[in-house]
Amino acid sequence: MLLHLSTWTEVEVYLSQFTGIIIPIGSTEQHGPTGLIGTDAICAEAIARGVGESTQAIVAPTINVGMALHHTAFPGSISFRPSTLILVIRDTITSLAKAGFTQFFFINGHGGNVATLKAAFAEVYATLADLNMTNAEQVRCQVSNWYMCGSVYSLAKRLYGDQEGSHATPSEVALTQYLYPNAIKQAVLDPNVSKDHRIYGAADFRRRYPDGRMGSNPALATPEQGQQFYDLAVKELSNTYLEFLGSV
């Protein structure tokens, strides 16, 4: 059930039975010469919808822009500052909590969002308490990174070894190839990709990683592998979501 394709009356009926909601969050940033700029949001959204179908949960619209300041020296990248993203997350949850949702399960596709998400959750709890909302103490927030699912991580290591890298990875590129086969990109990739993993400012990032990749070889990706990653992530995160609901 997709929130944006539902009516308020349908949401009201849902809330009479359930209070959980899945929120996909990603980023709009460069992913090397062959990775789509929307990769992180595309992956999170598709997996979240799959989990929603599997668990009969409602899925919120995707937060497509994340904390990606270090990518902004590459054309097309868009970023919120951490302080801005905290407010976006806070206001999103507060709006939904007013309606009666209490369990917020974020499916994340971008590593740069993790610290900000956790800070935002603390901000949410404080804000709801300050507003004296009747359900403030019932609100729980959790983030799960699809790329860190045990089954996904194991498959990526088995398929790509140390060529998985940490940005513009073949696993995430494979997933976008599965989801958007007509948007598969080709480019000549320098085999001497930097294995460094340090991240500072945007200009330094572009100098350190000239084509945007961090230790990865996305030329190894195939749509068939992408379907494997999708199926594994949906299965594992469906179980994680149900466990989250039961832990409250």
C-alpha positions in Angstrom: 0.0 0.0 0.0 1.6 3.3 -1.1 0.7 6.3 0.9 0.7 8.7 -2.1 -1.7 6.4 -4.0 -4.1 6.1 -1.1 -6.9 8.3 0.1 -7.1 9.6 3.6 -10.0 7.3 4.4 -7.9 4.3 3.3 -5.1 5.4 5.6 -7.6 5.8 8.5 -8.8 2.2 8.0 -5.2 1.1 7.9 -4.5 2.9 11.2 -7.4 1.2 12.9 -5.4 -2.1 12.5 -1.7 -1.1 12.2 0.6 1.8 13.2 3.7 0.9 11.4 5.0 2.7 8.2 8.0 2.1 6.0 9.9 5.2 4.8 12.5 4.8 2.0 15.3 7.3 2.1 18.2 7.6 -0.3 20.2 10.3 -2.1 20.7 12.1 -5.4 24.4 12.0 -6.0 27.0 10.9 -8.5 27.8 7.1 -8.7 30.8 7.0 -11.0 30.8 6.9 -14.8 28.2 4.1 -15.0 26.0 4.5 -11.9 22.8 6.5 -12.0 22.6 9.7 -10.0 19.4 8.4 -8.4 20.9 5.0 -7.4 20.5 5.3 -3.6 16.9 6.5 -3.8 16.0 4.1 -6.6 17.3 1.1 -4.6 15.7 2.1 -1.3 12.3 2.8 -2.9 12.1 -0.5 -4.8 13.1 -2.6 -1.8 10.8 -0.6 0.5 7.9 -1.3 -1.9 8.8 -5.0 -2.0 8.8 -5.1 1.8 5.5 -3.3 2.0 3.9 -5.8 -0.4 5.4 -8.7 1.6 4.2 -7.4 5.0 1.1 -5.5 4.0 2.6 -2.3 5.4 2.0 1.2 4.1 5.0 2.8 2.3 5.6 6.5 2.5 7.0 8.6 -0.4 10.7 8.3 -0.8 13.0 11.0 0.7 15.1 11.3 -2.5 17.7 13.9 -1.3 20.0 13.0 1.5 23.3 14.1 3.1 25.7 14.0 0.2 27.7 17.2 0.6 31.0 15.4 -0.2 29.6 14.5 -3.7 28.6 18.0 -4.7 31.8 18.7 -6.8 30.3 16.3 -9.4 27.6 17.7 -11.6 24.0 16.6 -10.8 24.5 15.8 -7.2 22.1 17.4 -4.7 22.5 17.5 -1.0 20.8 18.7 2.2 23.0 19.8 5.0 22.7 17.5 8.0 20.7 20.2 9.9 18.3 20.5 7.0 17.8 16.7 6.7 17.2 16.4 10.4 14.3 18.9 10.0 12.9 17.0 7.0 12.9 13.8 8.9 11.6 15.4 12.1 8.7 17.1 10.3 7.9 14.0 8.3 7.6 11.8 11.4 5.8 14.4 13.4 3.1 14.8 10.7 2.6 11.0 10.5 2.6 10.6 14.3 -0.2 13.2 14.6 -2.2 10.9 12.4 -1.6 7.9 14.6 1.5 6.2 13.2 4.0 5.1 15.9 6.5 2.7 14.3 8.7 4.3 11.7 11.0 1.9 9.7 13.4 3.6 7.4 14.9 1.6 4.6 18.1 3.5 3.7 20.2 3.4 0.5 23.0 5.9 1.4 25.7 5.5 4.0 26.0 9.3 4.3 22.5 9.4 5.8 23.1 7.1 8.8 24.5 9.6 11.3 21.9 12.2 10.4 19.1 9.8 10.7 20.1 8.7 14.2 20.4 12.4 15.2 17.0 13.1 13.7 15.4 10.3 15.7 16.7 11.9 18.9 15.2 15.2 17.7 11.9 13.5 17.0 11.6 12.0 20.5 12.3 15.4 22.1 10.0 17.3 19.8 7.0 14.9 20.3 7.5 15.1 24.1 7.6 18.9 23.9 4.4 18.9 22.0 2.8 16.7 24.6 1.5 14.4 21.9 -0.6 11.6 23.4 1.3 8.8 21.6 4.8 10.4 22.1 6.0 7.5 24.3 4.9 4.9 21.8 6.9 6.4 18.8 9.8 4.2 17.8 12.2 4.8 14.8 14.6 2.4 13.2 16.9 2.5 10.2 18.0 -0.5 8.2 20.5 -0.2 5.4 19.6 -2.6 2.6 23.2 -2.9 1.4 24.2 -4.1 4.9 21.8 -7.0 5.1 23.7 -10.1 5.9 22.5 -12.0 2.8 23.2 -9.0 0.5 26.7 -8.4 2.0 27.6 -12.1 1.6 26.5 -12.2 -2.0 28.4 -9.1 -2.9 31.6 -10.4 -1.4 31.1 -13.7 -3.1 30.5 -12.1 -6.5 32.9 -9.2 -6.4 35.4 -9.7 -3.6 37.4 -6.6 -2.9 36.1 -5.0 -6.1 32.8 -4.3 -4.4 34.4 -1.2 -2.9 32.4 1.3 -0.9 30.8 3.7 -3.4 29.4 3.2 -6.9 29.5 -0.5 -6.0 28.7 -3.3 -8.5 25.9 -4.5 -6.1 24.0 -1.2 -6.2 24.6 -0.7 -9.9 23.4 -4.3 -10.6 20.2 -3.5 -8.6 19.5 -0.4 -10.7 20.2 -2.4 -13.9 17.5 -4.9 -12.8 15.0 -2.1 -12.0 15.8 0.1 -15.1 17.3 -2.1 -17.8 16.8 0.6 -20.4 19.0 2.9 -18.4 22.1 0.7 -18.3 25.3 2.8 -18.9 28.6 1.9 -20.4 32.0 3.6 -19.9 35.7 2.7 -19.9 36.7 2.4 -16.3 40.3 3.0 -15.1 41.4 -0.2 -13.4 43.6 1.8 -11.0 40.7 3.0 -8.9 41.6 4.5 -5.5 41.2 2.1 -2.5 41.2 5.0 -0.1 38.1 5.3 2.1 38.6 8.8 3.6 35.9 11.4 3.1 36.3 15.1 3.8 35.0 18.0 1.7 33.6 18.0 -1.8 36.7 19.3 -3.6 38.9 16.9 -1.7 36.6 14.0 -2.6 36.8 14.8 -6.3 40.6 15.1 -6.2 40.9 11.8 -4.2 38.3 9.9 -6.3 38.5 11.5 -9.8 35.7 9.5 -11.5 33.6 9.2 -8.3 34.3 5.5 -7.5 35.7 4.3 -4.2 37.5 1.1 -4.7 34.7 -0.4 -6.9 34.4 -2.1 -10.3 30.8 -1.6 -11.4 31.6 -3.2 -14.8 31.1 -6.5 -13.0 27.4 -5.7 -12.4 24.5 -7.5 -14.3 20.8 -7.2 -14.1 20.5 -10.8 -13.1 22.7 -10.2 -10.1 20.5 -7.2 -9.3 17.4 -9.4 -9.1 19.3 -11.6 -6.6 20.1 -8.6 -4.5 16.5 -7.3 -4.6 15.0 -10.7 -3.6 17.5 -11.1 -0.7 17.0 -7.6 0.6 13.2 -7.8 0.5 13.2 -11.1 2.3 15.6 -10.1 5.0 14.1 -6.6 5.6 10.6 -8.0 5.7 11.6 -10.2 8.6 13.4 -7.2 10.2 10.3 -5.0 9.9 8.1 -7.6 11.4 10.6 -8.1 14.3 10.6 -4.3 14.8 6.8 -4.3 15.0 6.9 -7.0 17.6 9.6 -5.4 19.7 7.5 -2.4 20.8 
